[in-house]
Amino acid sequence: RTGPMKVHRVPMPSHNDGKWRTYTNVIFANDTLLIPSYPDVSPELDRKALELYSKLLPDRRIVQIEASSIIQKNGSLHCISIQVPKLDTNSK
């Protein structure tokens, strides 16, 4: 698809406690999108992020993963999956 890029703003919880929570630290896994949730900070923003991704990616299954404990280690979903090796289906 060609044409102008469209930007959609994704809500971002407060970082007053020094933890940078974001809903863009996601994992695309086949037909599923895993998005973080932070119910201890903002259930309303969790709902808005879920609604936005569901609207923008209607052909994907959107799954929220509670990430409050992960964010305390200064990362989120994509961060913890970065070191997972790619499966080489061509090797014997």
HUUR-V924750 format. One record per pair of residues at least 24 apart in sequence whose ideal C-beta (glycine too) atoms are under 6 Angstrom apart, sorted by the first residue. I is the first residue (numbers start at 0). J is the second residue. If there is no record, write none. Layout:
I|J  I|J
This chain:
10|44  10|47  10|48  12|37  12|40  12|41  12|44  18|70  20|70  22|48  24|75  24|76  24|77  25|76  26|76  26|77  26|80  30|59  31|60  31|62  32|59  32|61  33|62  33|64  33|76  34|63  35|64  35|66  35|75  35|76  36|63  36|65  37|67  39|67
